[in-house]
Amino acid sequence: IPQDGCVRTMSIRGMLRNTASVLRKTTTADRLGGETPTWSQVMTAIPYDLQPLSANERNVYNREAEQVSHKGYTDVAGVRHGDRVVCVGKTLTVQGIRDTDSVGRLFVHELLETN
């Protein structure tokens, strides 16, 4: 604690060291009756932090039969399950989303690297 007795905290935005883009899949019918998937950018340059899972976290997800390789953190709402996040040269699919405080100040994305 500083000498003045005030505890200083970093803002959530200040902890998000990178930016990310979010892609969302849409499908269009082709002329043979099938569907063609297309990934469209729905968000650009959102504040983001990407972290690989620790060995202990990987063990937990493996026991629960969930495929997750990274966690992503943002203060921007609107990312959906199945979206793709592009950050620091990696493309990752959103496997799960948690609102850590239930008021939308920090979202945790459980991600699986796709490239």
C-alpha positions as CSV (number, residue, x, y, z in Angstrom):
1,I,0.0,0.0,0.0
2,P,1.4,3.4,-0.9
3,Q,2.3,5.8,1.9
4,D,-0.8,7.9,1.4
5,G,-2.9,4.7,2.2
6,C,-4.7,4.7,-1.1
7,V,-4.9,1.4,-3.0
8,R,-4.6,2.0,-6.7
9,T,-6.1,-0.4,-9.2
10,M,-5.5,-0.7,-12.9
11,S,-8.6,-0.3,-15.1
12,I,-9.8,-3.3,-16.9
13,R,-9.2,-1.6,-20.2
14,G,-5.6,-1.0,-19.2
15,M,-5.0,-4.7,-18.8
16,L,-6.2,-5.5,-22.3
17,R,-2.9,-5.2,-24.1
18,N,-3.9,-6.2,-27.7
19,T,-6.8,-5.7,-30.1
20,A,-8.8,-8.3,-31.8
21,S,-11.3,-8.7,-34.7
22,V,-14.4,-10.9,-34.4
23,L,-15.7,-12.9,-37.3
24,R,-19.2,-14.4,-37.5
25,K,-20.2,-17.3,-39.8
26,T,-23.1,-17.0,-42.2
27,T,-24.3,-19.4,-44.8
28,T,-25.6,-18.9,-48.2
29,A,-27.4,-21.4,-50.3
30,D,-25.6,-22.5,-53.4
31,R,-27.2,-23.4,-56.7
32,L,-27.0,-27.2,-55.9
33,G,-29.0,-26.8,-52.7
34,G,-26.0,-26.9,-50.4
35,E,-24.8,-24.2,-48.1
36,T,-21.5,-22.2,-48.4
37,P,-20.1,-20.8,-45.2
38,T,-18.8,-17.2,-45.2
39,W,-16.9,-15.5,-42.3
40,S,-17.7,-11.8,-42.0
41,Q,-16.0,-9.3,-39.7
42,V,-18.5,-8.0,-37.2
43,M,-16.1,-6.2,-34.8
44,T,-12.8,-4.5,-35.3
45,A,-10.0,-3.5,-33.0
46,I,-11.7,-4.4,-29.8
47,P,-9.5,-4.3,-26.7
48,Y,-8.4,-7.8,-26.0
49,D,-5.9,-9.9,-24.1
50,L,-5.1,-13.5,-25.2
51,Q,-3.4,-16.1,-22.9
52,P,-2.6,-19.7,-23.5
53,L,-3.9,-22.1,-20.9
54,S,-1.6,-23.3,-18.2
55,A,-0.9,-27.0,-17.9
56,N,-3.3,-27.2,-14.9
57,E,-6.1,-25.5,-16.8
58,R,-5.6,-27.8,-19.8
59,N,-6.0,-30.8,-17.4
60,V,-9.3,-29.5,-16.1
61,Y,-10.7,-28.9,-19.6
62,N,-9.5,-32.3,-20.8
63,R,-11.3,-34.0,-17.8
64,E,-14.4,-32.1,-18.8
65,A,-14.0,-33.2,-22.5
66,E,-13.9,-29.6,-23.6
67,Q,-11.4,-28.5,-26.3
68,V,-9.9,-25.2,-25.2
69,S,-6.4,-23.9,-25.9
70,H,-6.6,-20.2,-24.8
71,K,-8.5,-17.7,-22.8
72,G,-9.4,-14.3,-24.1
73,Y,-10.4,-11.3,-22.1
74,T,-12.4,-8.2,-23.2
75,D,-14.7,-5.6,-21.9
76,V,-16.8,-5.5,-25.1
77,A,-20.1,-7.4,-25.2
78,G,-21.6,-9.1,-28.3
79,V,-19.2,-11.9,-29.0
80,R,-21.1,-15.2,-29.5
81,H,-20.4,-18.9,-29.1
82,G,-19.0,-20.1,-32.5
83,D,-17.5,-16.7,-33.5
84,R,-13.9,-16.5,-34.4
85,V,-11.5,-14.1,-32.7
86,V,-8.4,-13.0,-34.6
87,C,-5.7,-11.7,-32.2
88,V,-1.8,-11.6,-32.4
89,G,-1.8,-13.6,-35.6
90,K,-3.9,-16.4,-34.2
91,T,-7.5,-17.4,-35.3
92,L,-9.5,-19.0,-32.5
93,T,-13.0,-20.3,-32.2
94,V,-15.1,-19.2,-29.2
95,Q,-16.1,-22.3,-27.3
96,G,-17.6,-20.6,-24.2
97,I,-18.2,-17.1,-22.8
98,R,-18.4,-16.0,-19.1
99,D,-19.4,-12.6,-17.8
100,T,-17.1,-12.6,-14.8
101,D,-19.1,-10.0,-12.7
102,S,-22.6,-10.3,-14.3
103,V,-22.6,-6.6,-15.2
104,G,-20.5,-6.7,-18.4
105,R,-17.2,-5.2,-17.2
106,L,-15.1,-8.2,-18.2
107,F,-15.9,-11.2,-20.4
108,V,-13.7,-14.3,-20.5
109,H,-13.8,-16.3,-23.8
110,E,-12.8,-20.0,-23.8
111,L,-11.1,-20.4,-27.2
112,L,-9.7,-23.2,-29.4
113,E,-7.0,-22.3,-31.9
114,T,-8.1,-23.0,-35.5
115,N,-4.9,-22.4,-37.5
